[in-house]
Amino acid sequence: MDNESQLISTVTRREKIIELVCDNGSVSVNKLSQLFSVSTVTIRNDLSHLENKGCVFRYYGGAVLNKQFAFDKSLQFKSGINSSNKNIIAQCAAELVQDGDRIILDSGSTTALMVPYLKNKRDLIVMTNALNIAYDLATNTDIDVLIAGGNVRKNTYSITGPTTEQLLSMYHFNKLFLGIDGIDLDAGITTANFLEATVNKAMCHASQQIIAITDSTKFGRKSFCLIESIENIDSLITDSHIPDNYLSALQEKNITIILADKTDHGGRFNHKNTRCN
């Protein structure tokens, strides 16, 4: 097995271990060793890695779930959480889109809520890796929709894989609207799925501006796979419940902070302020 295949195999096994921990609350080394046909040493290394990432807490012979960790969840589940705040954040994000822009909409519950607020925009090109977003955008004749090809993740309606990454590398976009599972001052911007993370990284490389959008529950959480260091994002749209230490730390990094619930949504945006005006 070459190094790349071994890496994918290891990542896949660890993602499945996370799924088992989420389903059962705990896992044992011996049972995981039998399930994946690997040594107990390998499983202990997996659990040590997951503990370092913050996914689990280890105990003798196994591990238990860290409930503060941001795990991979279905789109339907995410859509039902903090829907009011997410809608306000999506509306504010859509106000940053100008006629003629070339943008990427990442898959996710908050980015999906941007679609209705784009209906009056003109001459847009929108790339997305989300089947639901592409479908909803296709009804607008003033928006050219590009959809990335690849493998469909059925629980999130997102498309991932090398084909998606290769397609993204062929384009340059003005703005990326990036949904995230966790944001931590040390761990950076993270997501729970390895394939999603690699596509998100390709999106970041293809975009002039990286605009992260998230409700305040994601601060202080970290997930399995790194997307970007915090320093590499340009703007962050969230709500006014952002912790004070995050607000000050991000502003010190010259990141524009937009508090979506502190705006009248007049459609104007001043990069010097921390809110839409």
C-alpha positions in Angstrom: 0.0 0.0 0.0 1.5 3.4 -1.0 1.7 6.3 1.4 -1.3 8.1 0.0 -3.5 5.0 0.2 -2.4 4.3 3.7 -3.2 7.9 4.7 -6.7 7.6 3.3 -7.2 4.2 4.9 -6.1 5.6 8.3 -8.3 8.7 8.0 -11.3 6.5 6.9 -10.8 4.2 9.9 -10.6 7.1 12.3 -13.7 8.7 10.9 -15.6 5.4 11.3 -14.3 5.2 14.9 -15.8 8.7 15.5 -19.1 7.5 14.1 -19.1 4.5 16.5 -18.3 6.8 19.4 -21.1 9.1 18.5 -23.6 6.2 18.2 -22.5 4.4 21.3 -21.0 7.0 23.6 -17.8 4.8 24.0 -15.7 2.3 22.3 -13.2 -0.4 23.4 -9.8 -1.1 22.0 -10.3 -4.9 21.6 -13.6 -4.6 19.8 -12.2 -1.9 17.4 -9.2 -4.1 16.7 -11.5 -7.0 15.7 -13.8 -4.8 13.7 -11.1 -3.2 11.6 -8.7 -6.2 11.5 -5.8 -4.2 12.8 -3.6 -4.5 15.9 -4.6 -3.1 19.3 -1.4 -0.9 19.0 -2.9 0.7 15.9 -6.2 1.3 17.6 -4.5 2.8 20.6 -2.6 5.1 18.2 -5.9 6.0 16.6 -7.5 6.8 19.9 -4.5 8.9 21.0 -4.8 10.9 17.8 -8.5 11.4 18.3 -7.9 12.5 21.9 -5.3 15.0 20.8 -7.8 16.3 18.3 -10.4 16.7 21.1 -12.8 14.0 19.8 -12.6 11.6 22.7 -11.4 11.1 26.2 -9.3 8.0 26.7 -9.6 5.5 29.5 -8.0 2.2 30.1 -9.1 -0.2 27.3 -11.2 2.4 25.3 -12.5 5.9 24.9 -15.6 8.0 25.5 -17.2 10.8 23.5 -16.2 14.4 24.1 -19.5 16.1 23.8 -17.9 19.5 23.1 -16.4 18.3 19.9 -17.9 19.3 16.5 -18.9 16.0 14.9 -20.2 15.4 11.4 -24.0 15.7 11.2 -26.6 15.5 8.5 -27.8 18.6 6.7 -31.3 18.1 8.1 -30.0 18.0 11.7 -27.9 21.1 11.2 -30.7 23.0 9.5 -32.8 22.7 12.7 -30.1 24.2 15.0 -30.1 28.0 15.6 -32.1 28.5 12.4 -33.1 32.0 13.3 -29.5 33.2 13.8 -28.4 31.3 10.7 -31.0 33.0 8.6 -29.9 36.5 9.8 -26.3 35.5 9.1 -27.2 34.3 5.6 -29.0 37.5 4.8 -26.0 39.6 5.9 -23.7 37.4 3.9 -25.8 37.8 0.7 -25.4 41.6 1.1 -21.7 41.2 0.4 -22.5 39.8 -3.0 -22.3 42.4 -5.7 -23.7 42.2 -9.3 -21.2 40.6 -11.5 -19.4 38.7 -8.7 -18.0 35.2 -9.2 -18.5 33.4 -5.9 -18.3 30.0 -4.3 -21.0 28.7 -1.9 -19.8 25.9 0.3 -22.2 23.2 1.3 -23.9 23.7 4.6 -27.1 24.8 6.3 -26.2 28.5 6.5 -24.9 28.9 3.0 -28.1 27.2 1.7 -30.1 30.0 3.4 -28.2 32.6 1.3 -30.0 31.5 -1.9 -33.3 33.4 -1.5 -31.4 36.6 -0.8 -29.4 36.3 -4.0 -32.6 36.5 -6.2 -32.2 40.2 -7.1 -28.5 40.0 -8.0 -27.5 40.2 -11.6 -24.8 38.6 -13.7 -23.6 36.2 -11.0 -21.5 33.1 -11.5 -21.9 30.7 -8.5 -19.9 27.6 -8.0 -21.1 25.2 -5.4 -20.4 21.6 -4.2 -23.9 21.3 -2.8 -26.7 19.6 -4.8 -29.5 21.4 -2.9 -27.9 24.8 -3.4 -27.3 24.2 -7.1 -30.9 23.1 -7.5 -32.3 26.1 -5.8 -30.0 28.5 -7.7 -31.0 27.0 -11.1 -34.4 28.7 -11.0 -32.7 32.1 -11.2 -32.0 33.1 -14.8 -29.5 35.8 -13.8 -27.2 33.3 -12.1 -24.9 31.0 -14.0 -24.5 27.9 -11.8 -21.4 25.7 -11.8 -21.5 22.5 -9.9 -18.5 20.5 -9.0 -18.3 16.9 -10.1 -17.3 14.1 -7.8 -18.7 11.8 -5.1 -22.0 12.7 -3.4 -22.1 12.5 0.4 -25.7 11.5 0.9 -26.3 12.9 4.4 -25.1 16.4 3.5 -25.8 16.6 -0.3 -22.3 17.7 -0.8 -19.9 16.7 -3.6 -16.3 15.8 -2.7 -13.3 14.0 -4.2 -10.3 14.7 -6.5 -12.5 15.6 -9.4 -14.0 18.4 -7.4 -10.7 19.7 -6.3 -9.3 19.6 -9.9 -12.3 21.5 -11.2 -11.9 24.2 -8.5 -8.2 24.7 -9.5 -9.3 25.8 -13.0 -11.1 28.9 -11.8 -10.6 32.2 -9.9 -13.4 33.6 -7.8 -14.0 36.9 -6.0 -15.4 35.5 -2.8 -15.9 32.2 -1.0 -18.6 31.8 1.6 -17.4 29.1 3.8 -19.5 27.2 6.4 -17.6 25.7 9.3 -18.1 23.1 12.0 -15.7 24.6 14.5 -13.4 27.6 15.0 -10.7 27.5 17.6 -7.9 30.1 18.1 -5.3 27.4 18.2 -6.8 24.6 16.0 -8.1 27.0 13.3 -11.1 26.5 11.1 -12.1 22.8 11.0 -14.6 20.4 9.7 -15.5 16.8 10.7 -14.9 15.1 7.3 -11.5 14.6 5.6 -12.9 14.8 2.1 -14.9 17.9 2.9 -11.8 19.6 4.3 -9.7 18.9 1.2 -12.4 20.4 -1.0 -12.7 23.4 1.3 -9.0 24.0 1.0 -9.2 24.0 -2.8 -12.1 26.5 -2.5 -9.9 28.8 -0.3 -7.0 28.6 -2.8 -9.4 29.5 -5.7 -10.9 32.6 -4.0 -9.7 36.1 -3.6 -11.6 36.6 -0.4 -12.5 34.0 2.2 -15.6 34.8 4.2 -16.4 32.4 7.0 -20.0 32.3 8.1 -21.1 30.7 11.4 -23.3 31.1 14.4 -21.6 31.7 17.7 -22.1 28.2 19.0 -19.1 27.1 16.8 -16.5 29.2 18.7 -14.2 27.2 20.9 -15.1 24.0 19.1 -12.6 22.0 17.0 -13.2 19.2 14.7 -11.3 16.4 13.0 -9.8 18.0 9.9 -8.2 21.4 9.4 -9.5 23.7 6.6 -7.5 26.9 7.2 -5.6 28.7 9.8 -7.7 31.6 11.2 -5.1 34.1 9.9 -6.0 33.2 6.3 -9.6 34.3 6.4 -10.6 37.8 5.4 -14.0 38.2 7.1 -16.2 36.4 9.6 -20.0 36.8 9.7 -21.5 35.6 13.0 -23.9 36.8 15.7 -23.4 39.1 18.7 -22.9 36.1 21.1 -19.4 35.7 19.9 -17.1 35.3 23.0 -15.3 38.5 23.8 -11.9 36.8 23.7 -12.6 35.6 20.1 -13.8 39.0 19.0 -10.7 40.8 20.3 -8.3 38.1 19.0 -9.8 38.0 15.5 -9.8 41.8 15.3 -6.1 41.8 16.3 -5.5 39.6 13.3 -7.1 42.2 11.1 -10.1 40.0 10.3 -13.3 41.9 9.6 -16.0 40.8 12.0 -19.6 41.2 11.0 -22.3 40.9 13.7 -25.3 40.0 11.6 -27.9 40.5 14.3 -26.6 44.1 14.9 -27.6 45.4 11.5 -30.7 46.8 9.7 -29.7 44.9 6.6 -29.7 48.0 4.5 -27.5 46.4 1.9 -24.4 48.6 2.7 -21.2 47.3 4.1 -18.3 49.1 5.5 -15.1 47.0 6.0 -14.0 49.3 8.8 -17.0 48.4 11.0 -17.8 45.2 12.8 -21.4 45.0 11.4 -23.4 45.6 8.3 -24.9 49.1 8.2 
